[in-house]
């Protein structure tokens, strides 16, 4: 068995625990506080986040002139972004919000090749800032917001992530979406209380169990698909 090798560390704003990047052969892992946040061998559920969102958007993604605008919150190892690019039309614009500069650097230089170097795609723009701040600045701006931040609604690495998934954060996401837009959220596990919270914020929401490694393989994660009704524009 090839031993793990520590490659780098990154400070997480507002937390004592660091992100630790490790490699074993061609396998990469990012951990914090003794918990693995992501592993390059297990990215099916991250891709499912994009798949489920695009299933909802359907015809909006077809052909040129779609005007599709997507916000990806949390870069991770780039697999959600890569799948989004594979499904998006050539004129789509995709904004990636990633708070930790080292994660962006790792995607450009350490393991980005595993996801096909998605940051090099001309449709992508990277904002090295808190996705919560990006969302709060926008109104009717995005057809889809895909959040793969921390471990989902029960955050591990940053207390501010909990505010992203609290009622005020969800209302801000509702405001930032276009009518009919979709909020997709990746999570390590289910949370019925969170499903009800989405409904309380006027989303039509469902929790979808997804496999971690491949269909029917690995642990079970959850993706929420929460839709802003077509007739709804933001109102206070």
C-alpha positions in Angstrom: 0.0 0.0 0.0 1.4 3.4 -1.0 1.5 5.7 2.1 -0.2 9.1 2.1 2.0 12.1 1.5 1.1 15.5 2.8 1.3 18.0 -0.1 0.1 21.3 1.4 -2.0 23.0 4.0 -4.4 25.9 3.9 -5.9 28.2 6.5 -9.7 28.3 6.7 -11.0 31.7 7.6 -12.6 31.8 11.1 -11.5 28.3 12.0 -8.5 26.7 13.9 -8.4 23.6 11.8 -6.5 23.7 8.5 -7.3 22.0 5.2 -4.7 19.3 4.6 -4.0 18.2 1.0 -2.6 14.6 0.8 -1.7 12.4 -2.1 -1.3 8.6 -2.5 -0.2 7.8 -6.0 -2.8 9.5 -8.3 -5.3 9.7 -5.4 -5.8 13.0 -3.7 -7.6 13.8 -0.4 -8.5 17.0 1.4 -9.1 16.7 5.1 -9.8 18.9 8.1 -9.9 18.1 11.8 -9.5 14.4 11.1 -12.5 14.3 8.7 -12.1 13.8 4.9 -14.0 16.5 3.0 -13.3 15.1 -0.5 -11.4 12.4 -2.3 -10.5 12.3 -6.0 -11.8 8.7 -6.2 -15.3 9.6 -5.0 -16.9 12.4 -7.1 -20.0 10.9 -8.6 -22.3 12.8 -6.2 -20.6 16.1 -7.0 -21.2 15.4 -10.7 -24.8 14.4 -9.8 -25.3 17.9 -8.4 -24.8 19.3 -11.9 -26.7 16.5 -13.6 -29.8 17.0 -11.5 -29.8 20.8 -11.9 -29.5 20.5 -15.7 -32.3 18.0 -15.8 -34.5 20.6 -14.3 -33.3 23.4 -16.6 -34.0 21.3 -19.7 -34.6 23.4 -22.8 -33.0 26.5 -21.3 -29.6 24.9 -21.9 -30.2 24.1 -25.6 -28.2 25.9 -28.3 -26.7 29.3 -28.7 -28.4 32.3 -27.2 -29.3 30.5 -24.1 -28.0 33.3 -21.9 -27.4 30.7 -19.2 -25.7 32.1 -16.1 -24.6 29.7 -13.4 -22.9 30.2 -10.0 -20.9 27.4 -8.6 -20.2 27.9 -4.9 -17.2 25.9 -3.6 -14.6 24.7 -6.1 -13.5 21.5 -4.3 -11.6 19.3 -6.7 -13.4 20.7 -9.7 -15.7 17.9 -10.5 -19.0 19.8 -10.2 -17.6 22.6 -12.4 -16.3 20.1 -14.9 -19.7 18.4 -15.2 -21.4 21.8 -15.4 -19.1 22.7 -18.4 -19.9 19.4 -20.1 -23.6 20.1 -19.9 -23.6 23.9 -20.5 -23.9 25.5 -23.9 -20.9 27.2 -25.5 -22.2 30.7 -24.6 -22.9 30.0 -20.9 -21.1 32.0 -18.3 -20.1 30.2 -15.1 -18.9 32.1 -12.0 -17.0 30.0 -9.4 -16.8 31.4 -5.9 -14.1 29.9 -3.8 -13.0 31.5 -0.5 -9.7 29.7 0.0 -7.0 30.8 -2.5 -5.0 27.5 -2.0 -7.9 25.5 -3.3 -7.9 27.5 -6.5 -4.1 27.1 -6.8 -4.4 23.3 -6.2 -6.9 23.0 -9.0 -4.6 24.9 -11.3 -1.4 23.0 -10.5 -1.8 19.9 -8.4 -4.9 17.8 -9.3 -6.8 19.8 -11.8 -5.8 17.4 -14.6 -8.1 14.8 -13.0 -11.2 16.8 -13.8 -9.9 18.0 -17.1 -8.5 21.4 -16.0 -12.0 23.1 -15.9 -10.6 26.4 -14.7 -9.0 26.8 -18.1 -12.4 26.9 -19.9 -13.1 30.4 -21.3 -16.7 30.3 -20.0 -15.4 30.2 -16.4 -14.6 33.2 -14.2 -13.2 32.7 -10.6 -14.1 35.0 -7.7 -11.8 34.3 -4.7 -14.4 35.3 -2.2 -17.2 34.0 0.0 -20.1 32.6 -2.1 -22.5 34.0 0.5 -21.3 37.5 -0.3 -21.7 36.9 -4.0 -25.2 35.7 -3.6 -26.2 38.6 -1.4 -25.1 41.1 -4.1 -27.4 39.7 -6.8 -31.0 39.8 -7.8 -32.5 37.7 -10.6 -29.0 37.0 -11.8 -28.5 33.2 -12.1 -30.4 30.4 -13.8 -28.7 28.0 -11.4 -26.8 28.2 -8.2 -24.8 25.0 -7.3 -23.5 24.8 -3.8 -20.9 22.3 -2.8 -19.7 24.2 0.3 -18.3 22.4 3.4 -20.3 19.2 4.1 -23.7 20.7 3.3 -26.1 22.3 5.7 -24.2 20.9 8.7 -21.0 22.8 8.1 -17.6 21.4 9.4 -15.0 23.9 8.4 -16.6 27.4 8.8 -19.4 28.6 11.0 -20.3 31.2 8.3 -21.4 28.3 6.1 -24.2 27.6 8.5 -25.5 31.1 7.7 -25.4 30.2 4.0 -28.0 27.4 4.7 -30.0 29.3 7.3 -33.2 31.1 6.4 -31.6 34.4 5.5 -29.1 32.7 3.3 -31.7 30.7 1.4 -33.9 33.8 0.9 -30.8 35.5 -0.6 -30.4 32.6 -2.9 -34.0 32.8 -3.9 -33.6 36.5 -4.7 -30.4 35.8 -6.7 -32.1 33.2 -9.0 -34.1 34.1 -12.1 -37.8 32.9 -12.0 -37.7 29.2 -12.6 -34.1 29.0 -11.5 -32.7 26.1 -9.5 -30.7 25.9 -6.3 -28.7 22.7 -6.1 -27.1 21.8 -2.8 -24.7 18.9 -2.1 -24.7 17.3 1.3 -23.0 14.4 3.1 -26.4 13.4 4.5 -30.1 14.0 4.6 -31.8 16.6 6.8 -35.6 16.7 6.7 -35.6 19.9 8.7 -33.5 21.6 6.0 -36.0 20.4 3.3 -38.8 22.1 5.3 -36.6 25.2 5.6 -36.3 25.4 1.8 -40.1 25.1 1.5 -40.5 27.9 4.1 -38.3 30.1 1.8 -40.8 29.5 -1.1 -38.7 26.9 -2.9 -40.2 23.8 -4.4 -37.7 21.4 -3.0 -36.8 17.7 -3.0 -33.9 15.7 -1.6 -32.3 13.2 -3.9 -30.1 10.3 -2.6 -27.0 9.8 -4.8 -24.1 7.4 -4.7 -20.7 8.7 -3.9 -18.5 6.6 -6.2 -20.7 5.5 -9.1 -24.4 4.6 -9.5 -25.1 2.0 -6.8 -21.6 2.1 -5.4 -20.0 3.8 -2.4 -21.8 5.7 0.4 -24.9 7.7 0.0 -24.9 11.4 -0.2 -27.8 13.8 -0.8 -28.5 16.5 -3.4 -31.3 19.0 -2.8 -32.9 20.5 -5.9 -34.9 23.6 -5.0 -36.7 25.5 -7.7 -37.9 29.1 -7.6 -41.3 29.1 -9.2 -41.6 30.6 -12.7 -44.2 33.2 -11.6 -42.1 34.4 -8.7 -39.8 37.4 -8.8 -38.2 38.5 -5.6 -40.3 40.3 -3.1 -39.5 41.2 0.5 
